[in-house]
Amino acid sequence: MTVATLADWETVVGIQDSGDYIAYFVQLLRKTPEEFAILQVSTAYALQSLEMGADGFVPGGANVFPELLATVAVPSRCSPDQSCDW
């Protein structure tokens, strides 16, 4: 069964991508409905993933450097006029 198939199930609302393959992440974005939440785990791809449409990221480094990683997440969701898309 594929993630795209599971995305159609009412009880499955999203996925946390813990792989290290940005091409797979892009496929998740393309093949699932917009309301299906996609979270990125890879810190290396965090900003790129947020810019491409990830709903958030769950980096392990946030346990050690939460403020630093918040500086990546917050600006990616805010426009120059400071309105944020949460």
N, C-alpha and C positions, 0 to 999 in steps of 0.2 A: 504494500500500500504506500502511496506517495504522500508527501506533505500537502500537495495541492488537493488530493482527494480528502484528506483529513480536514482541510480548511473549510470544506463544505459542511462538515458536521456541526450541529448547533452547540455541542458540548466542548468543542475544541476551539479556543479563542486566539491561540497564538503559539509561537515557537521561540525558543531561545537557541540561537545558532552558536554552538560552541566549537565549531570547526574553524580551521584556519585557512579557508579557501574562499576568497572574495567572489570568485565566479559562482560558487554555489549560493552565496548570499544574494547575489544579483538575480539568480534564477528564482529564489524564494520570493523576492519582490515582484517579479514579473508574473509568476504563476499562481499567486494567491490573491484573494480579494483584498481590496484596500482596507477593509475593517478588520482583517486578520493581523494581529499584532506580531511584529517580528523584532526580537531583541538580539543585539550583537554582544558577544562575550569577549571577543578578541580586542584587547586594548590597541593593538597595532592598527586595526581597521575601524576604531570607534568613530573618529571624526568623519572619515569617508563614508561609513555606513549611515551615520545620522544625516549627512548631506544627501545621500541617495534615497532616504525615506525610512530608515529604521525608526521604530517607535521608542527606542531607548537602547541603552547598553548596560551590561552587568559585569563590569571588569573586576577581576580578583584584586587588582591593585587599589581599588576603592577602599578596601579595609585598611590600607596603610596610608594612602594619600587621597582622602575623600575630597578635600578642597581643590586640589590640583585637577582631579578628574571632573569635578563639577564645573570648572572653568571651560572645559571642552563641551559639555552637554548643554549648558545654559545658553551660550551664544548661538549655538546651532539651531535653537528653537525660537530665537528672538529676532525681530526685525530691527532696523536702525532706529525706529521710533520707540523701541523698548517694549512693543507689544509681543507677547510670547504665545506660541502655539503649544499648549500643554494638552 
